[in-house]
């Protein structure tokens, strides 16, 4: 986004880490040495990660944690930093900001030089702490607001706001007939709510859709009433900003009700769409055939697409004994990144 620092990190970010860690380890050579040959001591670079391995959104956080763990093991075993190593402590915060804060403070006491955060709420809540401690932070939350008034938070991919607006623009550009009626289906937290205002601003600025309703989902196991309500309002598109499990429940209910569009924008039906954490192989595993014709955006190449990135991800997962579900998860890829 304009006037915002958005750092795009490559999938394995090795080059970035090596340059960053090398700069942290620079020291002046002693003026007096007993021999001409310099003695090189191995350094250990401490990092910390706090995230929801259990609790809300853990279906994203759990494979993400495994991706982080496995990649740093790989870095150390393959000696990508030479004789230096990375020691990344990973702790479960159960999606609770107060626990995240305690973890971060403890990591600071341990001398971390780089921090990986997770939730939108805790990233916003700890923003000033990151600045005060001068700790570069990459969150798993791609909320655009993370960057506001921050000098130490960097987003590795396009923000949630950009992703939702891209999907809304796709609807506006490809819908047939009168102005498209759209609903947003969002997580009941800062993670879900964050991009809503940006979508509303885009509509106010001329994006040619009608935003009919914003639904904050609960833990309901049946979305029948909600889907019937949206159908009665003429909604043809539902764009989701949440995690896979509530989307799976919703689209399976839609399949049962026979209201899922078989092609994009099919009249009298609903076309389901979503941002990064809503789709991918994880959604297919949960929803089965109900995931067909789900339109999804992400910055990653998923493992169903052959290529070097897929081969590297699957090889890493195999090397460290991960099951097929984890190996093929784009959340595992996010952790690797």
C-alpha positions as a printed NumPy array, in Angstrom:
array([[  0.   ,   0.   ,   0.   ],
       [  1.204,   3.514,  -0.724],
       [  3.228,   5.188,   2.006],
       [  3.341,   1.934,   3.938],
       [  6.384,  -0.27 ,   4.275],
       [  5.495,  -3.673,   2.889],
       [  8.326,  -6.183,   2.935],
       [  7.925,  -9.056,   0.518],
       [ 10.035, -11.969,   1.742],
       [ 10.856, -14.902,  -0.539],
       [  9.437, -18.292,   0.397],
       [ 12.504, -19.466,   2.237],
       [ 13.921, -15.972,   3.071],
       [ 17.404, -17.425,   3.478],
       [ 19.144, -14.448,   1.936],
       [ 17.309, -12.005,   4.187],
       [ 18.053, -13.999,   7.317],
       [ 21.699, -14.419,   6.441],
       [ 22.204, -10.7  ,   5.806],
       [ 20.193,  -9.726,   8.883],
       [ 21.938, -12.129,  11.212],
       [ 25.35 , -11.314,   9.808],
       [ 24.783,  -7.618,  10.466],
       [ 23.749,  -8.395,  14.03 ],
       [ 26.962, -10.327,  14.579],
       [ 29.43 ,  -7.758,  13.239],
       [ 32.147,  -6.851,  15.716],
       [ 35.363,  -4.891,  15.485],
       [ 38.487,  -7.03 ,  15.311],
       [ 40.783,  -6.773,  18.337],
       [ 43.7  ,  -4.416,  17.845],
       [ 46.18 ,  -6.937,  19.203],
       [ 46.282, -10.565,  18.171],
       [ 48.738, -13.27 ,  19.105],
       [ 48.559, -14.836,  15.649],
       [ 47.749, -13.617,  12.195],
       [ 44.945, -16.132,  11.836],
       [ 41.683, -14.814,  13.272],
       [ 39.819, -17.073,  15.673],
       [ 36.234, -17.451,  14.487],
       [ 33.692, -18.31 ,  17.149],
       [ 30.329, -19.774,  16.263],
       [ 27.372, -17.56 ,  17.11 ],
       [ 23.861, -18.557,  18.065],
       [ 21.135, -16.166,  17.006],
       [ 18.094, -16.253,  19.273],
       [ 14.623, -15.783,  17.815],
       [ 11.182, -16.186,  19.354],
       [  7.731, -17.137,  18.08 ],
       [  4.459, -16.897,  19.994],
       [  1.322, -18.249,  18.334],
       [ -1.883, -20.256,  18.674],
       [ -0.788, -23.882,  18.511],
       [ -4.012, -24.64 ,  20.401],
       [ -7.208, -22.652,  20.833],
       [ -8.919, -20.326,  18.316],
       [ -7.322, -20.285,  14.814],
       [ -5.009, -23.168,  15.763],
       [ -5.88 , -24.966,  12.53 ],
       [ -3.676, -22.293,  10.966],
       [ -1.259, -21.795,  13.861],
       [ -0.368, -25.441,  14.391],
       [  1.042, -26.153,  10.906],
       [  2.577, -22.666,  10.88 ],
       [  4.58 , -23.523,  14.014],
       [  5.762, -26.766,  12.432],
       [  6.916, -24.883,   9.347],
       [  9.005, -22.503,  11.46 ],
       [ 10.486, -25.332,  13.51 ],
       [ 11.365, -27.473,  10.509],
       [ 12.91 , -24.717,   8.447],
       [ 15.246, -23.544,  11.199],
       [ 16.263, -27.167,  11.848],
       [ 17.056, -27.388,   8.146],
       [ 19.087, -24.152,   8.263],
       [ 21.189, -25.489,  11.131],
       [ 21.635, -29.007,   9.779],
       [ 22.588, -27.785,   6.303],
       [ 24.85 , -25.09 ,   7.788],
       [ 23.258, -22.343,   5.698],
       [ 24.801, -19.85 ,   8.129],
       [ 28.144, -21.594,   8.179],
       [ 29.189, -22.403,  11.737],
       [ 26.485, -20.107,  13.159],
       [ 23.087, -21.436,  14.211],
       [ 19.549, -20.233,  14.91 ],
       [ 17.797, -20.985,  18.186],
       [ 14.094, -20.186,  17.798],
       [ 11.924, -20.776,  20.858],
       [  8.275, -21.517,  19.973],
       [  5.491, -21.12 ,  22.528],
       [  1.744, -21.627,  22.439],
       [ -0.225, -18.516,  23.465],
       [ -3.68 , -19.998,  22.707],
       [ -4.57 , -16.781,  20.802],
       [ -4.47 , -14.773,  24.044],
       [ -2.794, -11.362,  23.833],
       [ -1.774, -11.302,  27.506],
       [  0.041, -14.625,  27.093],
       [  1.679, -13.364,  23.891],
       [  2.919, -10.293,  25.745],
       [  4.445, -12.412,  28.52 ],
       [  6.125, -14.62 ,  25.943],
       [  7.558, -11.609,  24.117],
       [  8.873, -10.052,  27.325],
       [ 10.525, -13.334,  28.264],
       [ 12.084, -13.598,  24.813],
       [ 13.51 , -10.086,  25.212],
       [ 15.069, -11.21 ,  28.482],
       [ 16.65 , -14.115,  26.613],
       [ 18.25 , -11.709,  24.145],
       [ 16.321, -12.366,  20.938],
       [ 17.332, -10.317,  17.909],
       [ 14.291, -11.102,  15.729],
       [ 10.667, -11.905,  16.591],
       [  7.854, -13.796,  14.875],
       [  4.347, -12.914,  16.069],
       [  0.971, -14.374,  15.113],
       [ -2.39 , -12.767,  15.814],
       [ -3.69 ,  -9.403,  14.653],
       [ -4.798,  -8.407,  18.146],
       [ -1.444,  -9.101,  19.777],
       [  0.495,  -7.48 ,  16.917],
       [ -1.521,  -4.296,  17.351],
       [ -1.282,  -4.532,  21.135],
       [  2.505,  -4.991,  21.149],
       [  3.305,  -2.523,  18.385],
       [  4.803,   0.039,  20.771],
       [  6.784,  -2.692,  22.546],
       [  8.392,  -3.717,  19.256],
       [  9.403,  -0.1  ,  18.626],
       [ 10.702,   0.443,  22.16 ],
       [ 12.783,  -2.733,  22.038],
       [ 13.807,  -2.08 ,  18.413],
       [ 12.957,  -5.671,  17.481],
       [ 12.154,  -6.383,  13.838],
       [  8.916,  -8.377,  13.746],
       [  7.223, -10.429,  11.056],
       [  3.665, -11.402,  12.044],
       [  1.507, -14.18 ,  10.648],
       [ -1.191, -11.495,  10.633],
       [ -1.283,  -9.619,   7.331],
       [ -3.474,  -6.812,   8.664],
       [ -2.626,  -3.518,   6.94 ],
       [ -3.096,  -1.65 ,  10.22 ],
       [ -0.053,  -3.424,  11.657],
       [  2.11 ,  -1.037,   9.654],
       [  0.508,   2.18 ,  10.867],
       [  2.846,   4.129,  13.189],
       [  5.3  ,   1.243,  13.284],
       [  8.964,   1.11 ,  12.342],
       [  9.622,  -2.532,  13.17 ],
       [  6.705,  -4.557,  11.76 ],
       [  6.991,  -5.985,   8.25 ],
       [  4.347,  -7.853,   6.239],
       [  5.679, -10.763,   4.17 ],
       [  2.781, -10.783,   1.664],
       [ -0.134,  -8.584,   0.536],
       [ -2.355,  -7.401,   3.377],
       [ -5.802,  -8.812,   4.139],
       [ -7.293,  -5.526,   2.94 ],
       [ -5.548,  -5.801,  -0.406],
       [ -6.648,  -9.418,  -0.778],
       [-10.318,  -8.683,  -0.018],
       [-10.372,  -5.636,  -2.284],
       [ -8.804,  -7.699,  -5.087],
       [-11.592, -10.276,  -4.69 ],
       [-14.247,  -7.531,  -4.598],
       [-12.751,  -5.962,  -7.726],
       [-12.884,  -9.348,  -9.43 ],
       [-16.581,  -9.556,  -8.597],
       [-17.225,  -6.04 ,  -9.908],
       [-15.345,  -6.734, -13.146],
       [-16.855, -10.149, -13.884],
       [-20.404, -10.009, -12.544],
       [-23.161, -10.038, -15.17 ],
       [-26.267,  -7.925, -14.705],
       [-27.05 ,  -5.259, -12.133],
       [-24.624,  -4.244,  -9.386],
       [-23.345,  -7.322,  -7.56 ],
       [-24.645,  -7.872,  -4.034],
       [-21.868,  -9.009,  -1.694],
       [-21.635, -10.137,   1.938],
       [-18.486, -10.465,   4.042],
       [-18.08 , -13.466,   6.347],
       [-15.453, -12.6  ,   8.962],
       [-13.802, -13.918,  12.102],
       [-15.145, -12.276,  15.315],
       [-11.827, -10.621,  16.176],
       [ -9.433,  -7.916,  14.985],
       [ -8.166, -10.474,  12.488],
       [-11.565, -10.669,  10.814],
       [-12.769,  -7.117,  11.332],
       [ -9.533,  -5.398,  10.355],
       [-10.   ,  -5.22 ,   6.577],
       [-13.751,  -4.518,   6.631],
       [-13.364,  -0.738,   6.826],
       [-10.959,  -0.759,   3.883],
       [-13.468,  -2.661,   1.759],
       [-16.155,  -0.174,   2.801],
       [-13.866,   2.715,   1.828],
       [-13.231,   1.126,  -1.554],
       [-16.99 ,   0.82 ,  -2.14 ],
       [-17.503,   4.448,  -1.091],
       [-14.737,   5.448,  -3.509],
       [-16.531,   3.826,  -6.433],
       [-15.928,   0.073,  -6.322],
       [-19.015,  -1.156,  -8.17 ],
       [-20.517,  -3.619,  -5.701],
       [-23.221,  -3.363,  -3.04 ],
       [-21.992,  -4.484,   0.373],
       [-25.187,  -5.928,   1.788],
       [-24.064,  -7.389,   5.116],
       [-21.015,  -8.143,   7.257],
       [-21.462, -11.438,   9.124],
       [-19.283, -12.164,  12.15 ],
       [-19.523, -15.908,  12.488],
       [-19.759, -17.678,  15.816],
       [-19.053, -21.297,  16.658],
       [-22.325, -22.427,  15.11 ],
       [-22.374, -25.849,  13.515],
       [-25.221, -24.852,  11.187],
       [-25.341, -21.785,   8.947],
       [-28.737, -22.543,   7.425],
       [-30.516, -19.484,   8.834],
       [-27.705, -17.128,   7.825],
       [-27.487, -18.5  ,   4.29 ],
       [-31.249, -18.293,   3.805],
       [-31.171, -14.688,   5.062],
       [-28.436, -13.757,   2.598],
       [-30.315, -15.452,  -0.241],
       [-33.474, -13.497,   0.672],
       [-31.438, -10.273,   0.34 ],
       [-30.25 , -11.248,  -3.118],
       [-26.63 , -11.821,  -2.082],
       [-24.729, -13.575,  -4.86 ],
       [-21.197, -13.45 ,  -3.454],
       [-19.806, -14.179,   0.019],
       [-16.185, -13.137,   0.623],
       [-14.591, -14.664,   3.715],
       [-11.873, -13.342,   6.028],
       [-11.358, -16.022,   8.646],
       [ -9.791, -19.503,   8.885],
       [-10.7  , -22.703,   7.056],
       [-12.935, -24.489,   9.572],
       [-15.876, -22.014,   9.688],
       [-15.694, -21.642,   5.907],
       [-15.861, -25.424,   5.534],
       [-18.969, -25.55 ,   7.718],
       [-20.605, -22.75 ,   5.717],
       [-19.942, -24.147,   2.251],
       [-21.004, -27.66 ,   3.285],
       [-24.291, -26.168,   4.497],
       [-24.607, -24.297,   1.195],
       [-24.017, -27.536,  -0.703],
       [-26.719, -29.262,   1.341],
       [-29.118, -26.395,   0.605],
       [-28.163, -26.579,  -3.1  ],
       [-27.363, -22.872,  -3.287],
       [-23.679, -23.076,  -4.261],
       [-22.914, -21.568,  -7.662],
       [-21.605, -24.144, -10.148],
       [-19.906, -21.353, -12.096],
       [-18.758, -17.869, -11.142],
       [-21.707, -15.552, -10.581],
       [-24.413, -18.106, -11.395],
       [-27.762, -16.351, -10.97 ],
       [-29.859, -17.407,  -7.982],
       [-26.88 , -19.048,  -6.28 ],
       [-23.969, -17.922,  -4.082],
       [-20.362, -17.821,  -5.222],
       [-18.046, -18.283,  -2.241],
       [-14.641, -16.574,  -2.109],
       [-11.965, -15.874,   0.481],
       [ -8.591, -14.475,   1.505],
       [ -5.388, -16.276,   2.471],
       [ -6.286, -18.259,   5.608],
       [ -9.695, -19.388,   4.336],
       [ -8.762, -21.797,   1.563],
       [ -6.136, -24.043,   0.055],
       [ -5.56 , -27.729,   0.627],
       [ -6.62 , -27.291,   4.261],
       [-10.118, -26.257,   3.162],
       [-10.35 , -29.11 ,   0.664],
       [ -9.43 , -31.588,   3.425],
       [-12.224, -30.218,   5.628],
       [-14.955, -29.567,   3.059],
       [-14.379, -32.163,   0.348],
       [-16.517, -31.634,  -2.74 ],
       [-18.158, -28.573,  -1.165],
       [-14.886, -26.724,  -1.809],
       [-15.371, -26.978,  -5.574],
       [-15.746, -23.552,  -7.224],
       [-14.446, -21.774,  -4.12 ],
       [-12.465, -18.739,  -5.297],
       [ -9.408, -18.071,  -3.171],
       [ -6.431, -15.726,  -3.175],
       [ -3.001, -16.286,  -1.665],
       [  0.584, -15.195,  -2.264],
       [  1.86 , -18.783,  -2.105],
       [  2.238, -21.559,  -4.641],
       [  0.292, -24.478,  -3.207],
       [  1.51 , -28.06 ,  -3.399],
       [ -1.107, -29.061,  -5.974],
       [  0.916, -26.931,  -8.42 ],
       [  4.112, -28.782,  -9.445],
       [  7.406, -26.941,  -9.279],
       [ 10.571, -26.311,  -7.235],
       [  8.706, -24.664,  -4.337],
       [  6.34 , -27.62 ,  -4.016],
       [  9.212, -30.102,  -4.169],
       [ 11.149, -28.204,  -1.494],
       [  8.157, -27.968,   0.858],
       [  7.245, -31.644,   0.563],
       [ 10.881, -32.707,   0.978],
       [ 11.211, -30.619,   4.14 ],
       [  8.03 , -32.106,   5.625],
       [  9.195, -35.648,   4.775],
       [ 12.613, -34.994,   6.278],
       [ 11.092, -34.108,   9.638],
       [  8.319, -36.707,   9.654],
       [  5.271, -34.513,   9.065],
       [  1.992, -36.08 ,   7.965],
       [  0.483, -35.404,   4.534],
       [ -2.013, -32.852,   5.834],
       [  0.744, -30.719,   7.355],
       [  3.055, -31.219,   4.38 ],
       [  0.455, -29.884,   1.952],
       [ -0.8  , -27.015,   4.098],
       [ -0.142, -23.47 ,   2.905],
       [  0.014, -22.608,   6.619],
       [  3.052, -24.894,   6.863],
       [  4.471, -22.927,   3.907],
       [  3.759, -19.669,   5.748],
       [  5.799, -20.905,   8.694],
       [  8.672, -21.889,   6.426],
       [  8.624, -18.426,   4.921]])
